[in-house]
Amino acid sequence: MMPVQMPAPLFVQGQQFRAALLRVMMPGHASVRVGAMGCIMQPSGSIVQTRSTCLEGGFQKPCCDDNLDPHKHSIAAGTALSSSRASSTSLHLAGGSLVQEEQENDSNEVRQLLSLVEDKNRLAHLSTFAKAYCSRDFGGRLLHMYRGNMQKSAAMLEKALFWRQQHERLLTLREFKEATDLRIIGSDSAGRPILYQCARNQLLPNSQGLDQYVVRMLPAIEIMPAGVSTMTHIWDMHGLRIMLNLNAAAILALLHVLEAYFAEGTHQLSVVDAPLSAQFLVDAVWPLVPEDTRQKVAFLNADAALPRLEASCGADVFSRIRTAMHENRDPQPSLEQRRGSWSQ
């Protein structure tokens, strides 16, 4: 199977993120806008256009464009997701006084986390690409997630930065093998993107699906409006083929990425119509899932899931979800016919 390739953004490569921004600034531009995962918008405004991943959700514009506010761009620069409690990172990035003010207002705990990538400290040996992800926002979210526990926050920071270093090619090229029908199907009434996939359309073993999941999350982050920092995941398990999902470690790997690199980025994970034959996977994975994540997971049948989705989404988005779930339960359409609904 040929890999799916998505355009690559211009990523931050400098050791100091602010210095990197200033280096790419051009004369006559008062500020630099930043897209998700540290990608800097070029002055022309041209950047990654993952239109195919957004069309179904009604998103007709490039993921990083003039209509996204500086709040979202600045947050995405340092980390994949933002937390509303870290809204002080909403700035034009070139405003020196505001940057200095943020440094002065950093908590001691945040400073300690940021210092781990400096001088001869334990994470200083990582690549500049990896260290560019170590931002005030990301540190603040880790501390929030672990209730101020420095040891746990530092361990998760280390895990996230190592993962970023190991996956630089994935994050820059956004290239993957299509493993399933995962896509952005819309946003809920609060503006949180919704990612949907159905097990009936799974094409590869679950051990080969992580790359696609990460790449699909990037435009979801980029379309988040100001004040939104989380997304919803719908795992429609109808038609699950156990032989493609024997690897419980693959599920844990995805959950670990959501917990570390995309820390505090999940609003809810709905697992719909999980068959009894998959109970062994739940039994293997569930004891290893952190309690905070467990509280975000709901196991539902389709009859219970649809009313909940209808209550949280606008009519157009709910119609798309309901149609997708209906088509995926219709025995008549072939895989190629169903593929047309997610490959537009």
BAMIKOL-996337 format. One record per residue (C-alpha): residue in one letter; x, y, z. Coordinates in steps of 0.05 Angstrom, whole numbers, plus 5000, padded with zeros to 4 digits. Example, Ala and Ser with C-alpha at 12.3 -4.5 7.8 and 13.67 -1.06 7.14 Angstrom:
BAMIKOL-996337
@residu = A | east = 5246 | north = 4910 | up = 5156
@residu = S | east = 5273 | north = 4979 | up = 5143
end
This chain:
BAMIKOL-996337
@residu = M | east = 5000 | north = 5000 | up = 5000
@residu = M | east = 5027 | north = 5067 | up = 4980
@residu = P | east = 5037 | north = 5116 | up = 5038
@residu = V | east = 4991 | north = 5175 | up = 5044
@residu = Q | east = 5032 | north = 5239 | up = 5043
@residu = M | east = 5009 | north = 5305 | up = 5070
@residu = P | east = 5046 | north = 5371 | up = 5059
@residu = A | east = 5100 | north = 5387 | up = 5109
@residu = P | east = 5101 | north = 5451 | up = 5150
@residu = L | east = 5161 | north = 5494 | up = 5163
@residu = F | east = 5180 | north = 5471 | up = 5233
@residu = V | east = 5217 | north = 5506 | up = 5287
@residu = Q | east = 5289 | north = 5481 | up = 5289
@residu = G | east = 5323 | north = 5532 | up = 5335
@residu = Q | east = 5342 | north = 5515 | up = 5406
@residu = Q | east = 5307 | north = 5576 | up = 5433
@residu = F | east = 5236 | north = 5580 | up = 5408
@residu = R | east = 5230 | north = 5655 | up = 5413
@residu = A | east = 5296 | north = 5665 | up = 5377
@residu = A | east = 5272 | north = 5619 | up = 5323
@residu = L | east = 5211 | north = 5661 | up = 5313
@residu = L | east = 5251 | north = 5724 | up = 5307
@residu = R | east = 5298 | north = 5692 | up = 5256
@residu = V | east = 5242 | north = 5675 | up = 5209
@residu = M | east = 5210 | north = 5744 | up = 5214
@residu = M | east = 5214 | north = 5785 | up = 5152
@residu = P | east = 5220 | north = 5860 | up = 5146
@residu = G | east = 5154 | north = 5895 | up = 5150
@residu = H | east = 5120 | north = 5841 | up = 5190
@residu = A | east = 5102 | north = 5860 | up = 5261
@residu = S | east = 5089 | north = 5789 | up = 5284
@residu = V | east = 5096 | north = 5716 | up = 5266
@residu = R | east = 5037 | north = 5669 | up = 5268
@residu = V | east = 5049 | north = 5597 | up = 5286
@residu = G | east = 5011 | north = 5534 | up = 5266
@residu = A | east = 5004 | north = 5469 | up = 5304
@residu = M | east = 5063 | north = 5429 | up = 5329
@residu = G | east = 5111 | north = 5487 | up = 5322
@residu = C | east = 5100 | north = 5501 | up = 5248
@residu = I | east = 5113 | north = 5574 | up = 5232
@residu = M | east = 5068 | north = 5608 | up = 5181
@residu = Q | east = 5106 | north = 5639 | up = 5125
@residu = P | east = 5091 | north = 5713 | up = 5113
@residu = S | east = 5049 | north = 5697 | up = 5052
@residu = G | east = 5003 | north = 5657 | up = 5096
@residu = S | east = 5016 | north = 5594 | up = 5057
@residu = I | east = 5025 | north = 5532 | up = 5099
@residu = V | east = 5000 | north = 5462 | up = 5108
@residu = Q | east = 4932 | north = 5452 | up = 5075
@residu = T | east = 4904 | north = 5386 | up = 5099
@residu = R | east = 4839 | north = 5401 | up = 5064
@residu = S | east = 4821 | north = 5328 | up = 5053
@residu = T | east = 4820 | north = 5314 | up = 5127
@residu = C | east = 4774 | north = 5373 | up = 5142
@residu = L | east = 4724 | north = 5374 | up = 5085
@residu = E | east = 4676 | north = 5325 | up = 5116
@residu = G | east = 4673 | north = 5367 | up = 5178
@residu = G | east = 4655 | north = 5428 | up = 5137
@residu = F | east = 4724 | north = 5460 | up = 5143
@residu = Q | east = 4739 | north = 5491 | up = 5076
@residu = K | east = 4801 | north = 5532 | up = 5094
@residu = P | east = 4873 | north = 5512 | up = 5106
@residu = C | east = 4887 | north = 5489 | up = 5176
@residu = C | east = 4931 | north = 5548 | up = 5192
@residu = D | east = 4902 | north = 5611 | up = 5163
@residu = D | east = 4890 | north = 5684 | up = 5177
@residu = N | east = 4824 | north = 5670 | up = 5211
@residu = L | east = 4856 | north = 5632 | up = 5268
@residu = D | east = 4872 | north = 5679 | up = 5324
@residu = P | east = 4941 | north = 5690 | up = 5355
@residu = H | east = 4919 | north = 5653 | up = 5417
@residu = K | east = 4912 | north = 5587 | up = 5379
@residu = H | east = 4975 | north = 5597 | up = 5338
@residu = S | east = 5020 | north = 5614 | up = 5396
@residu = I | east = 4995 | north = 5556 | up = 5438
@residu = A | east = 5003 | north = 5507 | up = 5381
@residu = A | east = 5074 | north = 5530 | up = 5371
@residu = G | east = 5099 | north = 5504 | up = 5437
@residu = T | east = 5053 | north = 5444 | up = 5442
@residu = A | east = 5000 | north = 5406 | up = 5406
@residu = L | east = 4944 | north = 5428 | up = 5450
@residu = S | east = 4928 | north = 5485 | up = 5497
@residu = S | east = 4895 | north = 5490 | up = 5565
@residu = S | east = 4848 | north = 5547 | up = 5580
@residu = R | east = 4886 | north = 5559 | up = 5645
@residu = A | east = 4948 | north = 5576 | up = 5604
@residu = S | east = 4914 | north = 5630 | up = 5563
@residu = S | east = 4970 | north = 5678 | up = 5581
@residu = T | east = 5008 | north = 5648 | up = 5523
@residu = S | east = 4960 | north = 5685 | up = 5477
@residu = L | east = 5008 | north = 5736 | up = 5446
@residu = H | east = 5037 | north = 5758 | up = 5380
@residu = L | east = 5103 | north = 5724 | up = 5397
@residu = A | east = 5144 | north = 5784 | up = 5375
@residu = G | east = 5122 | north = 5828 | up = 5432
@residu = G | east = 5184 | north = 5828 | up = 5476
@residu = S | east = 5153 | north = 5861 | up = 5537
@residu = L | east = 5097 | north = 5811 | up = 5540
@residu = V | east = 5145 | north = 5753 | up = 5533
@residu = Q | east = 5187 | north = 5781 | up = 5590
@residu = E | east = 5125 | north = 5788 | up = 5633
@residu = E | east = 5108 | north = 5716 | up = 5622
@residu = Q | east = 5177 | north = 5695 | up = 5644
@residu = E | east = 5170 | north = 5735 | up = 5708
@residu = N | east = 5102 | north = 5705 | up = 5722
@residu = D | east = 5124 | north = 5633 | up = 5712
@residu = S | east = 5116 | north = 5590 | up = 5773
@residu = N | east = 5178 | north = 5558 | up = 5803
@residu = E | east = 5152 | north = 5490 | up = 5782
@residu = V | east = 5145 | north = 5513 | up = 5709
@residu = R | east = 5215 | north = 5542 | up = 5711
@residu = Q | east = 5242 | north = 5477 | up = 5737
@residu = L | east = 5210 | north = 5438 | up = 5681
@residu = L | east = 5235 | north = 5486 | up = 5628
@residu = S | east = 5305 | north = 5483 | up = 5657
@residu = L | east = 5309 | north = 5408 | up = 5644
@residu = V | east = 5326 | north = 5422 | up = 5570
@residu = E | east = 5379 | north = 5475 | up = 5586
@residu = D | east = 5454 | north = 5473 | up = 5600
@residu = K | east = 5476 | north = 5405 | up = 5624
@residu = N | east = 5410 | north = 5383 | up = 5654
@residu = R | east = 5381 | north = 5315 | up = 5639
@residu = L | east = 5343 | north = 5332 | up = 5575
@residu = A | east = 5393 | north = 5381 | up = 5546
@residu = H | east = 5422 | north = 5327 | up = 5500
@residu = L | east = 5358 | north = 5320 | up = 5461
@residu = S | east = 5351 | north = 5349 | up = 5391
@residu = T | east = 5330 | north = 5421 | up = 5381
@residu = F | east = 5267 | north = 5395 | up = 5348
@residu = A | east = 5249 | north = 5356 | up = 5410
@residu = K | east = 5265 | north = 5413 | up = 5458
@residu = A | east = 5223 | north = 5463 | up = 5418
@residu = Y | east = 5163 | north = 5427 | up = 5448
@residu = C | east = 5183 | north = 5445 | up = 5519
@residu = S | east = 5140 | north = 5506 | up = 5529
@residu = R | east = 5108 | north = 5542 | up = 5587
@residu = D | east = 5040 | north = 5518 | up = 5565
@residu = F | east = 5061 | north = 5446 | up = 5560
@residu = G | east = 5096 | north = 5449 | up = 5628
@residu = G | east = 5035 | north = 5481 | up = 5658
@residu = R | east = 4988 | north = 5428 | up = 5631
@residu = L | east = 5032 | north = 5372 | up = 5657
@residu = L | east = 5033 | north = 5404 | up = 5726
@residu = H | east = 4958 | north = 5412 | up = 5724
@residu = M | east = 4948 | north = 5340 | up = 5702
@residu = Y | east = 4992 | north = 5314 | up = 5758
@residu = R | east = 4966 | north = 5364 | up = 5810
@residu = G | east = 5033 | north = 5398 | up = 5819
@residu = N | east = 5074 | north = 5334 | up = 5826
@residu = M | east = 5142 | north = 5354 | up = 5798
@residu = Q | east = 5170 | north = 5284 | up = 5794
@residu = K | east = 5112 | north = 5257 | up = 5753
@residu = S | east = 5109 | north = 5320 | up = 5710
@residu = A | east = 5183 | north = 5316 | up = 5694
@residu = A | east = 5178 | north = 5242 | up = 5677
@residu = M | east = 5120 | north = 5255 | up = 5629
@residu = L | east = 5157 | north = 5314 | up = 5598
@residu = E | east = 5217 | north = 5269 | up = 5586
@residu = K | east = 5172 | north = 5216 | up = 5555
@residu = A | east = 5138 | north = 5267 | up = 5510
@residu = L | east = 5203 | north = 5298 | up = 5486
@residu = F | east = 5236 | north = 5231 | up = 5472
@residu = W | east = 5174 | north = 5210 | up = 5433
@residu = R | east = 5177 | north = 5275 | up = 5393
@residu = Q | east = 5251 | north = 5264 | up = 5377
@residu = Q | east = 5237 | north = 5193 | up = 5354
@residu = H | east = 5178 | north = 5216 | up = 5310
@residu = E | east = 5207 | north = 5278 | up = 5278
@residu = R | east = 5195 | north = 5251 | up = 5208
@residu = L | east = 5122 | north = 5235 | up = 5224
@residu = L | east = 5108 | north = 5303 | up = 5254
@residu = T | east = 5142 | north = 5341 | up = 5197
@residu = L | east = 5122 | north = 5301 | up = 5136
@residu = R | east = 5055 | north = 5278 | up = 5162
@residu = E | east = 5062 | north = 5214 | up = 5123
@residu = F | east = 5026 | north = 5149 | up = 5141
@residu = K | east = 4995 | north = 5086 | up = 5115
@residu = E | east = 4920 | north = 5088 | up = 5116
@residu = A | east = 4899 | north = 5040 | up = 5170
@residu = T | east = 4826 | north = 5059 | up = 5180
@residu = D | east = 4773 | north = 5110 | up = 5163
@residu = L | east = 4794 | north = 5157 | up = 5220
@residu = R | east = 4777 | north = 5230 | up = 5203
@residu = I | east = 4750 | north = 5295 | up = 5231
@residu = I | east = 4676 | north = 5288 | up = 5223
@residu = G | east = 4658 | north = 5356 | up = 5253
@residu = S | east = 4659 | north = 5395 | up = 5318
@residu = D | east = 4611 | north = 5395 | up = 5376
@residu = S | east = 4571 | north = 5455 | up = 5399
@residu = A | east = 4630 | north = 5479 | up = 5441
@residu = G | east = 4677 | north = 5477 | up = 5381
@residu = R | east = 4714 | north = 5414 | up = 5402
@residu = P | east = 4734 | north = 5373 | up = 5341
@residu = I | east = 4706 | north = 5302 | up = 5336
@residu = L | east = 4748 | north = 5246 | up = 5308
@residu = Y | east = 4709 | north = 5185 | up = 5284
@residu = Q | east = 4730 | north = 5116 | up = 5261
@residu = C | east = 4694 | north = 5051 | up = 5251
@residu = A | east = 4726 | north = 4983 | up = 5261
@residu = R | east = 4689 | north = 4955 | up = 5201
@residu = N | east = 4734 | north = 4998 | up = 5157
@residu = Q | east = 4799 | north = 4977 | up = 5190
@residu = L | east = 4851 | north = 4961 | up = 5136
@residu = L | east = 4914 | north = 4944 | up = 5176
@residu = P | east = 4930 | north = 4912 | up = 5243
@residu = N | east = 4922 | north = 4959 | up = 5301
@residu = S | east = 4997 | north = 4959 | up = 5311
@residu = Q | east = 5002 | north = 5000 | up = 5247
@residu = G | east = 4950 | north = 5052 | up = 5262
@residu = L | east = 4986 | north = 5101 | up = 5309
@residu = D | east = 5018 | north = 5143 | up = 5255
@residu = Q | east = 4951 | north = 5158 | up = 5222
@residu = Y | east = 4920 | north = 5175 | up = 5289
@residu = V | east = 4974 | north = 5226 | up = 5305
@residu = V | east = 4971 | north = 5258 | up = 5237
@residu = R | east = 4895 | north = 5263 | up = 5239
@residu = M | east = 4899 | north = 5298 | up = 5307
@residu = L | east = 4943 | north = 5354 | up = 5280
@residu = P | east = 4890 | north = 5389 | up = 5237
@residu = A | east = 4839 | north = 5377 | up = 5293
@residu = I | east = 4884 | north = 5419 | up = 5338
@residu = E | east = 4893 | north = 5472 | up = 5285
@residu = I | east = 4818 | north = 5483 | up = 5275
@residu = M | east = 4804 | north = 5492 | up = 5349
@residu = P | east = 4774 | north = 5561 | up = 5363
@residu = A | east = 4802 | north = 5604 | up = 5419
@residu = G | east = 4788 | north = 5576 | up = 5488
@residu = V | east = 4781 | north = 5504 | up = 5463
@residu = S | east = 4837 | north = 5455 | up = 5479
@residu = T | east = 4806 | north = 5386 | up = 5476
@residu = M | east = 4775 | north = 5339 | up = 5425
@residu = T | east = 4726 | north = 5281 | up = 5426
@residu = H | east = 4742 | north = 5212 | up = 5399
@residu = I | east = 4690 | north = 5163 | up = 5374
@residu = W | east = 4713 | north = 5091 | up = 5367
@residu = D | east = 4655 | north = 5056 | up = 5332
@residu = M | east = 4672 | north = 4983 | up = 5343
@residu = H | east = 4618 | north = 4954 | up = 5298
@residu = G | east = 4648 | north = 4902 | up = 5252
@residu = L | east = 4711 | north = 4893 | up = 5294
@residu = R | east = 4756 | north = 4838 | up = 5268
@residu = I | east = 4793 | north = 4808 | up = 5326
@residu = M | east = 4850 | north = 4783 | up = 5283
@residu = L | east = 4869 | north = 4855 | up = 5266
@residu = N | east = 4866 | north = 4875 | up = 5339
@residu = L | east = 4904 | north = 4823 | up = 5379
@residu = N | east = 4958 | north = 4872 | up = 5400
@residu = A | east = 4937 | north = 4903 | up = 5466
@residu = A | east = 5003 | north = 4940 | up = 5468
@residu = A | east = 4982 | north = 4981 | up = 5407
@residu = I | east = 4922 | north = 5008 | up = 5445
@residu = L | east = 4966 | north = 5026 | up = 5504
@residu = A | east = 5016 | north = 5060 | up = 5458
@residu = L | east = 4960 | north = 5105 | up = 5431
@residu = L | east = 4934 | north = 5120 | up = 5501
@residu = H | east = 5005 | north = 5137 | up = 5524
@residu = V | east = 5013 | north = 5186 | up = 5466
@residu = L | east = 4946 | north = 5218 | up = 5484
@residu = E | east = 4968 | north = 5223 | up = 5557
@residu = A | east = 5039 | north = 5248 | up = 5546
@residu = Y | east = 5049 | north = 5285 | up = 5480
@residu = F | east = 4976 | north = 5308 | up = 5475
@residu = A | east = 4969 | north = 5317 | up = 5550
@residu = E | east = 4900 | north = 5341 | up = 5573
@residu = G | east = 4876 | north = 5342 | up = 5501
@residu = T | east = 4819 | north = 5292 | up = 5507
@residu = H | east = 4749 | north = 5314 | up = 5524
@residu = Q | east = 4716 | north = 5246 | up = 5517
@residu = L | east = 4728 | north = 5178 | up = 5485
@residu = S | east = 4665 | north = 5141 | up = 5466
@residu = V | east = 4672 | north = 5067 | up = 5451
@residu = V | east = 4609 | north = 5046 | up = 5414
@residu = D | east = 4583 | north = 4975 | up = 5405
@residu = A | east = 4645 | north = 4940 | up = 5431
@residu = P | east = 4633 | north = 4865 | up = 5420
@residu = L | east = 4639 | north = 4814 | up = 5475
@residu = S | east = 4695 | north = 4782 | up = 5435
@residu = A | east = 4738 | north = 4844 | up = 5450
@residu = Q | east = 4730 | north = 4838 | up = 5525
@residu = F | east = 4799 | north = 4807 | up = 5531
@residu = L | east = 4828 | north = 4872 | up = 5503
@residu = V | east = 4790 | north = 4914 | up = 5554
@residu = D | east = 4813 | north = 4867 | up = 5610
@residu = A | east = 4885 | north = 4873 | up = 5587
@residu = V | east = 4886 | north = 4948 | up = 5578
@residu = W | east = 4838 | north = 4977 | up = 5629
@residu = P | east = 4880 | north = 4964 | up = 5692
@residu = L | east = 4937 | north = 5003 | up = 5660
@residu = V | east = 4895 | north = 5064 | up = 5641
@residu = P | east = 4904 | north = 5124 | up = 5689
@residu = E | east = 4843 | north = 5141 | up = 5730
@residu = D | east = 4836 | north = 5210 | up = 5698
@residu = T | east = 4832 | north = 5178 | up = 5629
@residu = R | east = 4783 | north = 5125 | up = 5652
@residu = Q | east = 4735 | north = 5180 | up = 5673
@residu = K | east = 4735 | north = 5205 | up = 5601
@residu = V | east = 4719 | north = 5138 | up = 5570
@residu = A | east = 4647 | north = 5116 | up = 5559
@residu = F | east = 4627 | north = 5047 | up = 5534
@residu = L | east = 4560 | north = 5053 | up = 5499
@residu = N | east = 4516 | north = 5018 | up = 5449
@residu = A | east = 4495 | north = 5057 | up = 5388
@residu = D | east = 4425 | north = 5069 | up = 5414
@residu = A | east = 4454 | north = 5103 | up = 5476
@residu = A | east = 4510 | north = 5139 | up = 5440
@residu = L | east = 4468 | north = 5175 | up = 5388
@residu = P | east = 4424 | north = 5215 | up = 5436
@residu = R | east = 4486 | north = 5237 | up = 5474
@residu = L | east = 4519 | north = 5259 | up = 5409
@residu = E | east = 4456 | north = 5295 | up = 5387
@residu = A | east = 4454 | north = 5334 | up = 5452
@residu = S | east = 4526 | north = 5357 | up = 5444
@residu = C | east = 4529 | north = 5372 | up = 5370
@residu = G | east = 4494 | north = 5416 | up = 5320
@residu = A | east = 4445 | north = 5386 | up = 5272
@residu = D | east = 4493 | north = 5382 | up = 5213
@residu = V | east = 4549 | north = 5348 | up = 5251
@residu = F | east = 4501 | north = 5300 | up = 5285
@residu = S | east = 4472 | north = 5282 | up = 5217
@residu = R | east = 4541 | north = 5265 | up = 5191
@residu = I | east = 4556 | north = 5221 | up = 5251
@residu = R | east = 4489 | north = 5186 | up = 5247
@residu = T | east = 4496 | north = 5175 | up = 5172
@residu = A | east = 4566 | north = 5146 | up = 5180
@residu = M | east = 4544 | north = 5099 | up = 5235
@residu = H | east = 4483 | north = 5077 | up = 5194
@residu = E | east = 4525 | north = 5065 | up = 5131
@residu = N | east = 4576 | north = 5025 | up = 5170
@residu = R | east = 4520 | north = 4979 | up = 5195
@residu = D | east = 4489 | north = 4970 | up = 5126
@residu = P | east = 4512 | north = 4903 | up = 5099
@residu = Q | east = 4502 | north = 4923 | up = 5026
@residu = P | east = 4557 | north = 4975 | up = 5010
@residu = S | east = 4625 | north = 4947 | up = 4994
@residu = L | east = 4689 | north = 4974 | up = 5027
@residu = E | east = 4704 | north = 5015 | up = 4965
@residu = Q | east = 4634 | north = 5045 | up = 4966
@residu = R | east = 4641 | north = 5062 | up = 5040
@residu = R | east = 4710 | north = 5090 | up = 5027
@residu = G | east = 4680 | north = 5144 | up = 4984
@residu = S | east = 4647 | north = 5174 | up = 5045
@residu = W | east = 4713 | north = 5185 | up = 5082
@residu = S | east = 4762 | north = 5197 | up = 5025
@residu = Q | east = 4731 | north = 5260 | up = 4997
end
